[in-house]
């Protein structure tokens, strides 16, 4: 039963990481991923999803900088 709960929690976490649309959603998803990874350090899927979210945020920041007047 606990394994099913962990599986559902993990899937929810992966969904949150993939679907974060606002800075607060991204921050919350990152924090949840960090907590999960502290308990499950070998979970490569969560680690990769967290890294993709961070890369998307950097890319978005760069796009905003390119469009700003200087």
C-alpha positions in Angstrom: 0.0 0.0 0.0 2.8 2.4 0.9 4.5 1.6 -2.4 1.4 2.6 -4.3 1.3 5.9 -2.4 4.9 6.6 -3.2 4.3 5.8 -6.9 1.3 8.2 -7.0 3.3 10.8 -5.1 6.2 10.4 -7.5 3.9 10.7 -10.6 2.3 13.8 -9.1 5.8 15.3 -8.6 6.8 14.5 -12.2 3.6 16.1 -13.4 4.2 19.2 -11.3 7.8 19.5 -12.7 6.6 19.1 -16.2 3.6 21.4 -15.9 4.9 24.3 -13.9 3.8 27.5 -15.6 4.5 30.3 -13.1 7.6 31.2 -11.1 5.8 30.1 -7.9 4.7 26.8 -9.4 8.3 26.2 -10.5 9.7 27.1 -7.1 7.2 24.8 -5.4 8.0 21.9 -7.8 11.7 22.4 -7.4 11.4 22.3 -3.6 9.3 19.2 -3.8 11.8 17.5 -6.1 14.7 18.4 -3.7 12.8 16.9 -0.8 12.0 13.7 -2.9 15.6 13.4 -4.0 16.9 13.7 -0.5 14.9 10.5 0.3 15.4 8.9 -3.1 18.8 10.0 -4.4 18.9 7.4 -7.2 15.7 8.6 -8.8 17.1 9.7 -12.2 13.7 10.5 -13.7 12.9 13.1 -11.0 16.4 14.5 -11.2 16.1 14.9 -15.0 12.7 16.5 -14.8 14.0 18.9 -12.2 17.0 19.8 -14.5 14.7 20.3 -17.5 12.6 22.7 -15.4 15.7 24.6 -14.4 16.9 24.7 -18.0 13.5 26.0 -19.2 13.6 28.7 -16.6 17.0 29.8 -17.7 15.9 29.8 -21.4 12.8 31.8 -20.5 15.0 34.4 -18.6 17.3 34.7 -21.6 14.3 35.2 -24.0 13.0 38.0 -21.7 16.4 39.7 -21.6 16.7 39.6 -25.4 13.3 41.3 -25.8 14.0 44.0 -23.2 15.1 47.5 -24.4 18.6 48.5 -23.4 
